[in-house]
Amino acid sequence: MAKKATEKSAFRPLEAGEVVVLRDRRERRYRVKLKPGGEYHTHMGPLSHDDLIGHEEGGFVLTTKGNKFLVLRPTLTEAVQELPRHSQVIYSKDLGAILMHGDIFPGARVLEIGLGSGATSAAILRAIGQEGSLVTYEVREEVIEGAKRNIAELVTDPSNHTVQLRDAYEEGISEQGLDRIVMDVPEPWRLVEQAADALRPGGILLSYLPTVLQIHQLGIALQEERRFQLPETVELLERPWHVTKQSIRPEHRMIAHTGFITTARRCEPAPAWGKPVVETVEVVEAEADPLT
Ligand SMILES: C[S@@+](CC[C@H](N)C(=O)[O-])C[C@H]1O[C@@H](n2cnc3c(N)ncnc32)[C@H](O)[C@@H]1O
C-alpha cells in the first residue's frame, strides 16, 4: 500500500498514490496524485506518472517535449493551504504558534473544539505523536467526513483521533484531566468555566479568534474564572521576503491579519494576595576601597 506523502523518511523514492508538487522554471506549482500509467498534461507537454514513480524527491523530470519540472513532496504548510475546506482558512504561521504557545507535546491529552477542515487537528496529531490522544468536538455534521479525509492525507496514522458530533456550547465538555484545550469557535468565553473543570492543574487553554471584540470578551471571562492565570494574547505577522542576487526586499504583498492566539494556565483559584511581607535586610555600609 502507498505510504502517505507526509510520512517521515528522508530518501524514499516517490510511490504510486502519493501527492507530489511539480514546479516549472517560474516556480509555478502543479499538484499531481501519482497513478501507474497516468499522464499529467502541462502547457509544456505531457508528463508520464510512471517517470515520476520511483523518482527521487528533489529531482528534475522531463515532459515528452523535453521541458523540465522539479518534483517534491508537499510540506505540511503547502498541504494545509491546498486542503478542500468548509470553514475559515488557518495559516501555517498560526498553526506553528498554536503548537508552541499551547505547548502541545508528545503524549499530550488534547481536546479541540471546532474541527473545520481538520488542519489544526492534523498539526496537533503530528505534535502529540502516537502516545498522545486528541478528541475534537464539531457541531456541523456535514464537515466531519471531509475533515477526516483531509487529516488522513496529512497524518500517517490518525487512530488516536476521535471526532464527536457535538455542540460544545449546549452539551459542554465531558473529558476530564486534559493537558490542553484548543478552541477555534466564535464564542469561547461560553466554555471557560467548563474548560477549567476539564483541564488538569498546570494545563493550558488556547483560543484562536479573529477579532478584537472576541478577545476582549474572552479576556473578561478568563479574569472572572479565578482558576485561570497568566492570560496572554499574541498576534503573529509573517512578512515574506524576495531574495535574489539583484534585489533583497520584502515581498509586495503579505497577509495583514489572520487571528489572535490567547492562552491561559489552569491553576488553583487565585488567592486574595494580601499585603506583601518583605524581609528586613540589614544594610551594611560599604568600606572605602583603599585603591580608589
Ligand atoms: C473556524 S472553524 C475551525 C477551523 C479549524 N481550526 C481548522 O483548522 O480547519 C470553526 C469550526 O467550529 C465549529 N463550531 C462552531 N461552534 C461550535 C460549537 N458550539 N461546538 C462545536 N463546534 C463548533 C464550526 O462548525 C466550524 O467547523
The ligand as an SDF file (V2000), in Angstrom:
LIG
                    3D

 27 29  0  0  0  0  0  0  0  0999 V2000
  -13.0430   28.2960   12.0330 C   0  0  0  0  0  0  0  0  0  0  0  0
  -13.5960   26.6450   12.0220 S   0  0  0  0  0  0  0  0  0  0  0  0
  -12.2440   25.7160   12.6990 C   0  0  0  0  0  0  0  0  0  0  0  0
  -11.1300   25.6010   11.7330 C   0  0  0  0  0  0  0  0  0  0  0  0
  -10.0920   24.5840   12.1680 C   0  0  0  0  0  0  0  0  0  0  0  0
   -9.2860   25.1070   13.2510 N   0  0  0  0  0  0  0  0  0  0  0  0
   -9.2240   24.1870   11.0010 C   0  0  0  0  0  0  0  0  0  0  0  0
   -8.0120   24.0470   11.1740 O   0  0  0  0  0  0  0  0  0  0  0  0
   -9.7570   23.9910    9.9090 O   0  0  0  0  0  0  0  0  0  0  0  0
  -14.7370   26.6050   13.3590 C   0  0  0  0  0  0  0  0  0  0  0  0
  -15.4430   25.2870   13.4730 C   0  0  0  0  0  0  0  0  0  0  0  0
  -16.0870   25.2480   14.7310 O   0  0  0  0  0  0  0  0  0  0  0  0
  -17.3450   24.6450   14.5830 C   0  0  0  0  0  0  0  0  0  0  0  0
  -18.1880   25.0790   15.7160 N   0  0  0  0  0  0  0  0  0  0  0  0
  -18.7770   26.2910   15.8800 C   0  0  0  0  0  0  0  0  0  0  0  0
  -19.4560   26.3060   17.0380 N   0  0  0  0  0  0  0  0  0  0  0  0
  -19.2940   25.1010   17.6200 C   0  0  0  0  0  0  0  0  0  0  0  0
  -19.7700   24.5130   18.8250 C   0  0  0  0  0  0  0  0  0  0  0  0
  -20.5970   25.1780   19.6360 N   0  0  0  0  0  0  0  0  0  0  0  0
  -19.4030   23.2470   19.1270 N   0  0  0  0  0  0  0  0  0  0  0  0
  -18.5910   22.5480   18.2880 C   0  0  0  0  0  0  0  0  0  0  0  0
  -18.1280   23.0560   17.1110 N   0  0  0  0  0  0  0  0  0  0  0  0
  -18.4700   24.3130   16.7850 C   0  0  0  0  0  0  0  0  0  0  0  0
  -17.8100   25.1240   13.2160 C   0  0  0  0  0  0  0  0  0  0  0  0
  -18.8200   24.3010   12.6810 O   0  0  0  0  0  0  0  0  0  0  0  0
  -16.5010   25.0890   12.4230 C   0  0  0  0  0  0  0  0  0  0  0  0
  -16.3320   23.8510   11.7710 O   0  0  0  0  0  0  0  0  0  0  0  0
  1  2  1  0
  2  3  1  0
  2 10  1  0
  3  4  1  0
  4  5  1  0
  5  6  1  0
  5  7  1  0
  7  8  2  0
  7  9  1  0
 10 11  1  0
 11 12  1  0
 11 26  1  0
 12 13  1  0
 13 14  1  0
 13 24  1  0
 14 15  1  0
 14 23  1  0
 15 16  2  0
 16 17  1  0
 17 18  1  0
 17 23  2  0
 18 19  1  0
 18 20  2  0
 20 21  1  0
 21 22  2  0
 22 23  1  0
 24 25  1  0
 24 26  1  0
 26 27  1  0
M  CHG  2   2   1   9  -1
M  END
$$$$
